[in-house]
């Protein structure tokens, strides 16, 4: 009963504030506090949100819970305040900002899911990587060569661990694939022919209009082409400590608060623990994690590594989310991925190409 009375008191305070200030009278503050409570915000959070809404001069306060653009204004105001104050170590601010990011991420993920999801194998794009499961035999790698009519033409599946030839005609298979910025999908099919499609040895498999959607991403991920250094992580040292010596050069491909992808020379295996270190808006950032999947090209000897991040310090997580949601200022200056020792920085200045993107990638 007491918490409810406190909530009413805050609502009345909000109404009085709006009435006395003479602005935003159209805003429904009662609905605002109700929606905020339903969204999981505490009474203290809602009071901070109310102040941000007033600062942003949002006419209808309830709109922030249904409009990504309106909610972005609120977060941007919060981030600007944090940058202006320079108080990056205030954990209270970071916890509140983290809650705002959590809600905004849910809005973004729901929007992306509605736009991206598919229901039929006829919607799979050519070039899509596939995993082909043959019951009792193993898992093979393939990709879509052509998608038309009542069949898919897929490259002849390969498995480096299985050397014996496979008779594919008539086999019933399960096909798994992951769509970027969407989710994983599975469908059953049957091999109806072995053909050459567009000059590639391929299998013709049946289409399926009943895809099963599997695990979805838990967070937004954005393209992020930036040089970084890679380090092995052991069980003794703190993986979040910034390194002061150069590691193995890699190129980041994408990033989120729950992981990243990077390109590295050589073959990497799943289960390995690494950390990547790079500069973000001139500030060094360290992301430790575990390798969950690898796309290895034997021809180029390059691995694209997908790493799941360990739980990040809240300040680091918020900083990365500022990049994910494009809340950081543009950074056109080429820099080293982190602060190195003075002699290393001097050597790097003499050989800037060492830290640039590979020209022939």
C-alpha positions in Angstrom: 0.0 0.0 0.0 2.8 2.4 0.9 4.7 2.0 -2.4 1.4 2.7 -4.3 1.0 6.0 -2.3 4.5 6.9 -3.1 3.8 6.3 -6.7 0.8 8.5 -6.6 2.8 11.2 -4.9 5.4 11.2 -7.7 2.6 11.3 -10.3 1.1 14.4 -8.6 4.5 16.0 -8.4 4.9 15.4 -12.1 1.5 16.9 -12.8 2.2 19.9 -10.6 5.6 20.4 -12.3 4.1 20.4 -15.8 1.2 22.7 -14.8 3.5 25.2 -13.0 6.0 25.3 -15.9 3.3 26.0 -18.4 4.6 23.5 -20.9 3.7 20.0 -22.2 0.2 20.1 -20.8 -1.0 17.6 -23.3 1.3 14.9 -21.8 -0.5 12.3 -19.8 1.7 11.9 -16.8 -0.5 9.3 -15.1 -0.2 7.0 -18.1 3.5 7.8 -18.2 4.2 6.5 -14.7 1.9 3.5 -15.3 3.7 2.5 -18.6 7.1 3.0 -16.9 6.1 0.7 -14.1 4.9 -1.9 -16.6 8.2 -1.6 -18.4 10.1 -2.5 -15.2 11.3 0.9 -14.1 11.4 1.8 -10.4 9.7 4.9 -9.0 13.2 6.5 -8.6 13.9 5.6 -12.3 10.6 7.2 -13.4 11.4 10.4 -11.6 14.7 10.6 -13.5 12.9 9.7 -16.7 10.4 12.5 -16.1 13.1 15.1 -15.8 14.8 13.9 -19.0 11.4 14.0 -20.9 11.0 17.6 -19.6 14.5 18.5 -20.7 13.9 17.0 -24.1 10.6 19.0 -24.4 8.7 15.9 -25.4 5.1 16.9 -25.6 3.6 13.5 -25.0 5.6 11.7 -22.3 3.9 8.3 -22.9 5.3 8.3 -26.5 8.8 7.4 -25.3 7.5 3.9 -24.5 6.2 3.3 -28.1 8.6 5.4 -30.2 12.2 4.5 -30.7 13.0 8.0 -31.9 11.5 9.5 -28.8 13.2 7.2 -26.5 16.5 7.8 -28.3 16.1 11.5 -27.5 16.0 10.6 -23.8 19.1 8.4 -23.9 21.0 10.9 -26.0 20.2 13.6 -23.4 21.4 11.3 -20.7 24.7 10.5 -22.6 25.3 14.2 -23.3 24.9 15.0 -19.7 27.4 12.3 -18.7 29.9 13.5 -21.3 29.5 17.1 -20.1 30.0 16.3 -16.5 32.9 13.9 -17.2 31.8 11.9 -14.2 32.3 8.5 -15.9 32.9 6.7 -12.6 29.4 7.5 -11.1 27.9 4.0 -10.8 24.4 5.3 -10.0 24.4 7.1 -13.4 25.7 4.0 -15.2 23.1 1.7 -13.6 20.3 4.0 -14.7 21.8 4.4 -18.2 22.1 0.7 -18.4 18.3 0.3 -17.7 17.6 2.8 -20.5 19.7 0.8 -22.9 18.0 -2.5 -21.9 14.6 -1.1 -22.8 15.9 0.6 -26.0 17.5 -2.7 -27.0 14.2 -4.5 -26.6 12.5 -1.9 -28.8 15.2 -2.3 -31.5 15.2 -6.1 -31.4 11.4 -6.2 -31.7 11.5 -3.8 -34.6 14.4 -5.7 -36.4 12.6 -9.1 -35.8 9.4 -7.9 -37.4 11.3 -6.6 -40.4 13.8 -9.4 -40.9 12.0 -12.7 -40.1 11.1 -15.1 -43.0 8.7 -18.0 -43.3 9.8 -20.0 -46.4 13.1 -21.3 -47.8 12.1 -19.4 -51.0 13.1 -16.2 -49.2 16.7 -17.4 -48.5 19.2 -15.2 -50.3 21.8 -16.7 -52.7 25.2 -17.0 -51.0 23.7 -17.8 -47.6 25.9 -20.2 -45.6 24.2 -23.5 -44.6 24.8 -26.3 -42.3 23.5 -29.7 -43.6 22.8 -32.4 -41.1 22.7 -36.0 -42.4 21.3 -38.3 -39.7 23.8 -40.9 -38.6 26.6 -39.3 -40.7 27.5 -35.8 -39.6 27.2 -32.1 -40.3 28.3 -30.6 -43.6 29.0 -27.0 -44.8 27.3 -25.6 -47.9 25.8 -22.4 -49.3 22.9 -21.4 -51.6 24.0 -21.2 -55.2 20.6 -20.5 -56.7 17.1 -20.1 -55.3 14.3 -20.4 -57.8 11.0 -22.3 -58.5 10.4 -25.4 -56.4 14.0 -26.1 -55.5 17.2 -24.8 -54.0 20.6 -25.4 -55.6 23.2 -25.6 -52.9 26.9 -26.2 -53.3 28.0 -29.8 -52.8 28.3 -30.1 -49.0 31.7 -30.6 -47.5 33.1 -31.9 -44.2 36.9 -31.7 -43.7 36.8 -34.5 -41.1 34.9 -37.0 -43.4 36.9 -38.1 -46.4 34.6 -40.8 -47.9 32.4 -39.7 -50.8 28.6 -39.4 -50.1 25.8 -40.5 -52.3 23.4 -37.6 -51.9 20.6 -38.4 -54.3 17.4 -39.3 -52.4 18.8 -38.4 -48.9 16.6 -36.7 -46.4 18.5 -33.9 -44.7 18.0 -31.1 -42.2 19.2 -27.6 -43.1 20.2 -25.0 -40.6 21.2 -21.4 -41.3 21.7 -18.1 -39.4 20.4 -14.9 -41.0 22.4 -11.8 -40.1 20.5 -9.4 -37.8 17.7 -12.0 -37.4 17.8 -15.5 -36.0 18.6 -19.1 -36.8 16.3 -21.3 -39.0 15.9 -25.0 -39.5 13.9 -26.9 -42.2 13.8 -30.5 -43.5 14.3 -31.3 -47.2 15.2 -34.0 -49.6 17.9 -34.2 -52.3 16.2 -34.6 -55.6 19.2 -34.3 -58.0 22.9 -33.7 -58.4 23.6 -30.9 -60.9 26.0 -28.3 -62.0 24.5 -24.9 -61.2 26.4 -21.8 -62.4 29.4 -23.9 -62.9 29.4 -25.3 -59.4 28.9 -28.9 -58.4 25.6 -28.7 -56.5 22.6 -30.5 -55.1 19.0 -29.7 -55.9 16.9 -29.9 -52.8 13.2 -29.3 -52.2 11.8 -26.0 -50.9 10.1 -25.9 -47.6 7.4 -23.3 -46.7 7.4 -24.2 -42.9 10.7 -22.9 -41.4 11.3 -23.3 -37.7 12.8 -20.2 -36.2 15.4 -21.0 -33.5 17.5 -18.9 -31.2 17.3 -15.1 -31.7 20.0 -12.5 -30.9 19.7 -11.1 -27.4 21.2 -7.8 -28.4 21.7 -5.5 -31.3 25.0 -5.9 -33.3 26.4 -3.4 -35.7 29.1 -3.5 -38.4 32.3 -2.2 -36.8 35.4 -2.2 -39.0 38.3 -1.3 -36.7 41.8 -2.5 -36.0 42.3 -4.2 -32.7 44.8 -6.4 -30.8 44.1 -10.0 -29.7 45.3 -11.7 -26.5 44.9 -15.2 -25.1 43.1 -15.2 -21.7 44.1 -17.6 -18.8 42.2 -18.5 -15.7 44.6 -16.6 -13.4 44.7 -13.0 -14.6 41.9 -10.5 -14.6 40.7 -10.5 -18.3 39.4 -6.9 -18.0 42.8 -5.4 -17.3 44.1 -3.3 -20.2 47.2 -4.6 -21.9 50.2 -2.3 -22.5 52.0 -4.3 -25.1 51.0 -5.1 -28.6 49.1 -8.4 -29.2 48.1 -10.2 -32.4 46.6 -7.8 -35.0 43.0 -8.5 -35.9 40.2 -6.6 -37.7 36.9 -6.2 -35.9 33.9 -7.0 -38.1 31.0 -6.3 -35.8 30.3 -5.5 -32.1 27.6 -5.6 -29.4 27.5 -5.6 -25.7 27.4 -9.4 -25.7 30.1 -10.2 -28.1 31.9 -9.4 -31.4 33.3 -10.9 -34.6 36.8 -10.4 -35.8 39.0 -11.5 -38.7 42.4 -13.1 -38.0 45.1 -14.9 -39.9 45.2 -18.7 -39.2 42.8 -21.2 -37.9 40.9 -20.7 -34.6 39.0 -23.4 -32.7 35.8 -23.0 -30.7 36.0 -22.8 -26.9 39.2 -20.7 -26.9 39.3 -17.7 -24.5 40.5 -14.4 -25.9 40.2 -10.7 -25.3 40.2 -8.0 -28.0 41.4 -4.5 -27.2 40.7 -1.4 -29.3 40.1 2.4 -29.1 36.6 3.7 -29.0 36.3 7.5 -29.2 39.9 7.7 -28.2 39.4 5.6 -25.1 40.8 2.0 -24.8 38.2 -0.8 -24.5 38.8 -4.4 -23.6 36.3 -7.2 -24.4 37.1 -10.7 -23.1 35.1 -13.7 -24.2 34.9 -17.3 -25.5 34.9 -18.3 -29.2 31.5 -19.8 -30.1 31.8 -20.3 -33.8 34.4 -19.9 -36.6 34.2 -19.5 -40.4 37.6 -20.6 -41.7 38.8 -20.2 -45.3 41.5 -22.7 -46.1 42.3 -20.9 -49.3 43.1 -17.5 -47.6 44.0 -19.0 -44.2 41.7 -16.5 -42.5 39.2 -17.1 -39.7 36.2 -15.0 -39.0 35.7 -15.6 -35.3 32.4 -15.1 -33.4 33.1 -14.5 -29.8 30.6 -14.3 -26.9 31.7 -11.7 -24.4 32.0 -12.3 -20.7 30.0 -10.0 -18.4 31.4 -6.6 -19.0 31.8 -3.8 -16.4 28.7 -1.7 -16.5 30.7 1.4 -17.7 32.3 -0.6 -20.6 29.0 -2.0 -21.6 27.3 1.4 -21.7 30.2 2.8 -23.7 29.9 0.0 -26.3 26.1 0.5 -26.4 26.7 4.2 -27.2 28.6 3.0 -30.3 26.0 0.4 -31.2 23.2 3.0 -31.1 25.3 5.7 -32.7 25.5 8.0 -29.8 29.2 8.7 -29.9 30.7 11.6 -31.9 32.3 10.8 -35.3 35.9 9.8 -35.0 37.8 10.3 -38.2 41.3 10.2 -36.7 43.4 7.1 -37.3 44.7 5.7 -34.0 46.3 2.7 -32.4 43.8 0.3 -30.9 45.0 1.3 -27.4 47.6 3.1 -25.5 50.9 1.3 -25.9 54.3 1.9 -24.4 56.1 5.1 -25.6 58.7 3.2 -27.6 56.0 1.1 -29.3 54.0 4.1 -30.1 57.0 5.7 -31.7 57.7 2.6 -33.8 54.0 2.6 -34.9 54.2 6.2 -35.9 57.1 5.3 -38.3 55.1 2.4 -39.7 51.5 3.4 -39.8 50.6 0.8 -42.4 51.2 -1.9 -39.7 48.0 -0.9 -38.1 45.9 -0.2 -41.2 43.4 -2.6 -42.8 44.9 -5.3 -45.0 44.8 -3.9 -48.6 44.0 -7.3 -50.2 41.3 -8.5 -47.7 
